Amino acid sequence: KKKNTLVMKKNLINVVLFMLAFAVFTSCKKDEYETIQIVKMISVKEMRALPTGITKATPAKKTGKIYIYNDFLFINEPNEGIHIYNNANPSAPVNVAFLKIPGNVDLAIQNNILYADNFIDLLAF
C-alpha cells in the first residue's frame, strides 16, 4: 500500500512539473501585437473618382510585379501604382516617375501602350 502511494505521489509530482513547464514555455508574449487592416467599402462611382496619373518619383515601400520594356523598368507597388525607372544603364536605374493607380496589382505593355488594372477596371496609358 505504501508503494502504491509513493508511485502515485511521484506521478502527481511529474504531472505538476510537466504542466508547470508547459505553462511557462507556451505563455503569451505581451509585447507582440497583430496588425489588422480596416477596409472601408466605397461605391464604384467613388472608386472611379479616385485620382490617377503621373506624379513625381517616389521610393517604393513594397514592390510587386516587375516589367521591362525598351529602356524602362516598371515596378508595381501593390494597390498604389507603378514606379517607372529609366533602365538605360542597368547597373544604375534612375527612378523617373510614379504612375498613381489606386487598386493596381498587375500591368502589361504592348505596342507602346501600358495596360494596368484599377480595382475592377482596365486602364491604358
C-alpha positions as CSV (number, residue, x, y, z in Angstrom):
1,K,0.0,0.0,0.0
2,K,2.9,2.4,0.8
3,K,4.5,1.5,-2.5
4,N,1.3,2.5,-4.4
5,T,1.1,5.8,-2.5
6,L,4.7,6.5,-3.3
7,V,4.2,5.8,-7.0
8,M,1.1,8.0,-7.1
9,K,3.0,10.9,-5.4
10,K,5.8,10.6,-8.0
11,N,3.3,10.5,-10.8
12,L,1.5,13.5,-9.4
13,I,4.7,15.4,-9.0
14,N,5.7,14.6,-12.6
15,V,2.3,15.7,-13.9
16,V,2.5,19.0,-11.9
17,L,6.1,19.7,-13.2
18,F,5.0,18.9,-16.8
19,M,2.0,21.3,-16.5
20,L,4.2,24.0,-15.0
21,A,6.8,23.7,-17.7
22,F,4.1,23.7,-20.4
23,A,2.5,26.8,-18.9
24,V,5.9,28.6,-18.8
25,F,7.0,27.7,-22.3
26,T,3.7,28.4,-24.0
27,S,2.7,31.6,-22.3
28,C,1.8,34.6,-24.4
29,K,4.3,37.3,-25.1
30,K,2.8,40.7,-24.0
31,D,5.0,42.8,-26.4
32,E,3.8,41.3,-29.6
33,Y,0.8,42.8,-31.5
34,E,-1.0,41.8,-34.5
35,T,-1.6,44.4,-37.2
36,I,-5.1,44.4,-38.8
37,Q,-6.3,46.4,-41.7
38,I,-9.7,48.0,-41.6
39,V,-11.3,48.1,-45.0
40,K,-13.7,50.9,-46.0
41,M,-16.2,50.0,-48.6
42,I,-16.7,52.5,-51.4
43,S,-19.1,52.6,-54.4
44,V,-17.9,52.0,-57.9
45,K,-18.6,55.7,-58.6
46,E,-16.3,56.8,-55.7
47,M,-13.7,54.2,-56.8
48,R,-13.6,55.6,-60.3
49,A,-13.3,59.2,-59.0
50,L,-10.0,58.4,-57.1
51,P,-7.1,60.3,-58.7
52,T,-4.8,58.6,-61.2
53,G,-1.9,59.8,-63.2
54,I,1.8,60.6,-63.3
55,T,3.4,62.1,-60.2
56,K,7.0,62.8,-59.1
57,A,9.2,59.8,-58.5
58,T,8.8,58.3,-55.0
59,P,10.7,55.4,-53.3
60,A,8.9,52.1,-53.4
61,K,7.6,50.9,-50.0
62,K,6.5,47.5,-51.1
63,T,7.2,46.0,-54.6
64,G,5.1,43.7,-56.7
65,K,5.4,42.7,-60.3
66,I,8.3,44.0,-62.5
67,Y,8.0,44.6,-66.2
68,I,10.9,45.6,-68.5
69,Y,10.1,47.4,-71.8
70,N,12.7,49.0,-74.0
71,D,14.9,51.1,-71.7
72,F,12.4,51.3,-68.9
73,L,11.7,49.3,-65.8
74,F,8.1,49.3,-64.4
75,I,7.7,48.2,-60.8
76,N,4.3,47.7,-59.4
77,E,3.6,48.8,-55.8
78,P,0.5,46.8,-54.9
79,N,-2.7,48.8,-54.6
80,E,-0.8,52.1,-55.1
81,G,0.5,52.3,-58.6
82,I,3.6,51.8,-60.8
83,H,7.2,53.1,-60.3
84,I,8.9,54.0,-63.6
85,Y,12.7,53.7,-63.9
86,N,15.0,54.7,-66.8
87,N,17.0,51.5,-67.2
88,A,19.3,52.6,-70.0
89,N,22.1,51.8,-67.6
90,P,21.0,48.6,-65.9
91,S,23.7,48.9,-63.2
92,A,22.2,52.2,-62.1
93,P,18.4,52.5,-62.9
94,V,17.0,56.0,-62.3
95,N,13.6,56.5,-60.7
96,V,11.9,59.0,-63.0
97,A,8.2,58.9,-62.1
98,F,5.3,57.3,-60.3
99,L,2.1,56.4,-62.0
100,K,-0.6,56.6,-59.3
101,I,-3.2,54.0,-59.8
102,P,-5.3,53.0,-56.7
103,G,-6.0,49.3,-56.6
104,N,-3.3,48.4,-59.1
105,V,-1.8,44.9,-58.9
106,D,-0.9,44.0,-62.5
107,L,0.5,45.6,-65.6
108,A,1.4,44.7,-69.2
109,I,2.8,46.7,-72.2
110,Q,2.1,46.1,-75.8
111,N,2.7,48.4,-78.8
112,N,3.9,51.3,-76.5
113,I,0.6,51.1,-74.5
114,L,0.8,50.4,-70.8
115,Y,-2.2,48.4,-69.5
116,A,-2.9,48.4,-65.8
117,D,-5.8,47.3,-63.6
118,N,-7.5,49.7,-61.3
119,F,-9.7,47.6,-58.9
120,I,-12.2,46.4,-61.4
121,D,-11.3,48.5,-64.4
122,L,-8.5,48.2,-67.1
123,L,-6.7,51.4,-67.8
124,A,-4.5,52.1,-70.8
125,F,-1.8,54.8,-70.9
